Amino acid sequence: MKPIHVGLIGAGTVGGGTATVLKRNAAEISRRAGRDIRLFMAADRDLVRAREVCGDDVLLVDDAFAVATHPEVDIVVELIGGDTIAKEVVLKAIEHGKHVVTANKKLLAIHGNEIFAKAQEKGVTVAFEAAVAGGIPIIKALREGLSANHIEWIAGIINGTSNFILTEMREKGSDFADVLAEAQRLGYAEADPTFDVEGHDAGHKLTIMAALAFGIPMQFDKCYLEGISKLTGKDIEYAEELGYRVKLLGLTRRTDKGVELRVHPTLIPEGRLIANVNGVMNAVLVKGDAVGPTLYYGAGAGALPTASAVVADIVDVTRLATADPEHRVPHLAFQPDQLQDLPILPIDDVVSSYYLRIEAADRTGVLADITRLLAEEGISIEAVIQKGVNPEEPAEVVLLTHRVEEKRVNTAIAAIEALESVVGKVVRIRMEELNG
């Protein structure tokens, strides 16, 4: 059979890894795909770098659209990131009947509905395993391996930068700013780390997984985002004392009222496997009604782990190239006309447990005032610890609550902060048991 020709757009870290894997494992890939797969063409603004990573037998250009429209290209691999030029290039490739493989989570989370509709219209496939959790095959698991299940919830540590920072804060007792500087020095964090540490990257990935799990359109604009930049070492220390680890968690859950879609720091019991995912590693915990909880763990970024997912998609698309378009695995796991318009719950309506840290004057009656205000909102307390023995300094009261609606917690926090004896703002971190 005629070899499948791949057109690569972007020869950076992941693009270089993809070229390396395609060439190094060419024989094995051909055995799996049933025909040869060749890197035919590549586009990059730096042609010298592109030649170094792609080799002398690849046609090089500096125009991404030339790859998207070239008649000899069968599969376009988009690895430039962002949601502007990348969107135009992907839609142009689809318009020209090309299958597309992308690692671009932002593109799909924001424009996926439009892109998948156009691909369905043109009878081509858009594959995106590398867009979520790097080399971990979570997309295939959700779309195919767990297709017999009613997915109940997904909880993921899906940003390596944030996980590295939280791990270092816990192990070394350092503050966020110090660990962030170290992460930047090691290359784990960008010069502007906002995208990672404020939850945007995790939110894009979570949006994609929620669509696959529940058969809903992409709705990133409704995802609640809260990052880790305001966390302090003392909260991580107190959580540890209470038997919990703090992780930046992406969580989506189907409820009777709608779908939860939220990214925020979360206390997880230290005995859970996912609570012990450290450093830059990623993990996704999926709860299905038939299979129960399943955990997927591995490298969430990096040249070769991500390239592994990109090339696996290329192999899948090659296998599907001769298949009837009506019988391919749907882009979002459910048939396009079967997507449901389930509401995404606002964070006020989410039910969770909470860690609350309150600084207050160390005098009689303060704890009673705090517990009374919580009780007025129907919030029951699971555990209390009190820190501070110097009568000249405010004491710290740390509370763990039972599950309650967030709006009730917000009301109680406002009332607590209004007490004359309370100093500053109440620190609130959500808690999840993740046990079924």
Buried (B, 14 or more C-beta within 10 A) or exposed (E): EEBBBBBBBBBBBBBBBBBBBBBEBBEEBBEBBBBBBBBBBBBBEEBEBBBEBBBEEBBBBEEBBBBBBBEEBBBBBBBBBEBEBBBEBBBBBBBBEBBBBBBBBBBBBBBBBEBBBBBBEBEBBBBBBBBBBBBBBBBBBBBEBBEEBEBBBBBBBBBBBBBBBBBBBBEEEBBBEBBBEBBBEEEBBEEEBEBBBBBBBBBBBBBBBBBBBBBBBBBBEBBBBBBBBEBEBBBBBBBBEBEBBBBBBBBBBBBEEBBBBBBBBBBBBEEBEBBEBBEBBBBBBBBBEEEEBBEBBBBBBBBBBBBBBBBBBBBBBBBBBEEEEEEBBBBBBBEEEEBEEBEBBBBEBBBBBBBBBBBBBBEEEBBEBBBEBBEEBEBEBEEBEBBEEEEEEBBBBBBBBEBBBBBBBBBBBEBBBEBEBBBEEBBBBBBBEBEE
